[in-house]
Amino acid sequence: MTFSLPKDAQKILSKQVIEQKINRMAYEILELHHADREIVILGIEDGGFHLAGQLAMKIQTIQDIKVELASIYVNKADLYSEKPFIRQDTTGLCDKKVVLVDDVGNTGATLFHAMQTIYPLSPVSIHVAVLIDRTHKRFPIKADIVGLDLATTFTEHIHVVFSEEGYAEGAYLF
């Protein structure tokens, strides 16, 4: 499904700035996992998974650490209609360190529902990373790694545009 930005959309992050933020976020993840030999980067489909892929590539260029990349599907349109599920073999999260990634953190609902699926799989730790974090939390979720904190109104929206190859091209407020 293709998303068309409204004509009044304002660019808040360029491709170059997003790349800088991803670089910094990768270093923050490595700081949290400095003694680890392996981490799992789990991206929420679609935008979170694209961002997770970029973070995984950046992490591996910085440090020799095994990075497993996986995706978790969360029905964002109706969080209560179906349980989120991980596309890869879920036994792989037991005793692992997990970084849950999404492109935009808003109310915390998507991340909260993803956590309810991940937690029973017994990971050692779960850290949350988001490119843009908004200030409208309704669920007890706080991102550990944030590219940009942005206060918005309830009526405003943020959309991160990704290329067909999965690279963030820009972030827009409308």
N, C-alpha and C positions, 0 to 999 in steps of 0.2 A: 504494500500500500504506500503510495506516494503522498507526502504531506506538502501542501502549498502554504508558504508563509503569507500572512496578511500584508497588504501594501504598506501599512504603518509600522511594520516590524522594525525594531531598532537593534542594530548589531551591538552586542555587549562584549563579545570576545571574537577576535579574528583567529584565523588558522594559526598564525605565528604565536599569538598569546596562548592559545590552547596548547600548543606544543611545549611552550615554556612551563605551563602549569602541569602538564603530564610529566615532564622531566622532574619538576620539584616533587610531585606526588610520588614518583617512583623512588626518589631518594628517601622520602618520609617512610614509605613502606619498608625499604631496606633498613632504615634506622630501627623500626619496630621489630624487625626480624634479623638483626645483625648477626646473631649466633646460629641461625637456622640454615639448614642445607636444602630445605624444600618448602615451598609454599603453594597454596592453591589460590588462583585468582578466579573468582566466580562472578561472572557478569550477568546482570539482569537483562534479558532480551528486551529490546534490540540495542538501544543506545548504550546501555551499561555493558553489554557484551563487546561492542565495538571499542569502547573505552578500555575495557579490561584487556583486550588484545593489544592495544597500543601500550598500556602499562606493562604487560608481560614482556613485550619486545624490548622496551626501554630498560626494564630491570635486568634482563639478560645481557644487555650491552654494558651495563655498569658493573655487575658482579657475577661471578660464577656460582649461580644458585639454580637449582632445579625449579622450574615454574610450570605447574600444571594449569592449563586454561580450560575452564568449563563454563557452561551457561545454565541459568535457571530461568524457567518460564514463569511469569506471574501475569495473570489476566488483569491488567491495570484498569480495564473498562468495568469489570465486575469482580472485585477482589474476593467476594464471598461465594461465587458460583462454582469455582473449581480450585482445588488445592494446588499451589505452586509445585513444580517438579523440576528436577535437575536432569538435563539431557544425557549426561554421561553416567557411568557406573557410580552410584552413590556410596558404595562401600569404600570408595577411595577417600572419603572425608574423615573416616575414623582415625583419631590420633594425629590429624593434620592441622596445620595453621592455615586459616582461610581468610582471604580478603574479599569481602562482598562489595561489588562495584556497581554504581548506577550513574547515569549522566547528570540527572537533576534530582536533588532531594527536596521534597516539598513538605507534605504533612507527615511523612514517615510511614505511611500505610503500606506502600509497596515493599519497603525494606523490612518492616515488621512482619509481613506475611512471608517474605522470603526467609527470614530468621526462624520462623516457626517450622519451616521445612528442614532447614540446615541443622538446628540445634539437636534434634533427636539422633542425628547421625554421628554424634560424639566427636566433633573436632576439638582440638586442644584449645584453640582460640578463634575468635571471629572479630576482625576489624572491618569497619565500613569506610569506603572511599567514594566520594562523589565529586564530579567536576564542578558543579554549581550547587550550593546549599541555600535554600530559601528559609525564611524564618517563621513558617506557618505550621509548626509541629503540633500534631494531635496524638501522636503515638510516642512511646518512650524510646526513641531511636536518636542517637547522636552520631554524626559522622566523625571518625577519628582523623581522616585525611580529607581535606577540602581544597579544591582548586580556587574557588571564589565564593565567599559569603555574600549574599545579595538580599537586601530587604526589599520586598515587593508588596504590592497590594494584593488582596484576595482575588481581584478581578484580572490581574495580569498573569501572563503565561510565559514560560521559557521553553524554547525548543532548540536543541542542538542538532545541527545538520551534519550528516555523515555522507561521505562519498560512497560510490558503489563498492569501493575496496575496503570500506570500514574506517576511514580516517576522518576525524572531526574537521569540518571545514569552517565552522562558525557557530556562535550561539546568539540567539535572538530573543528579545523581550517584546511582547506585544499584548 
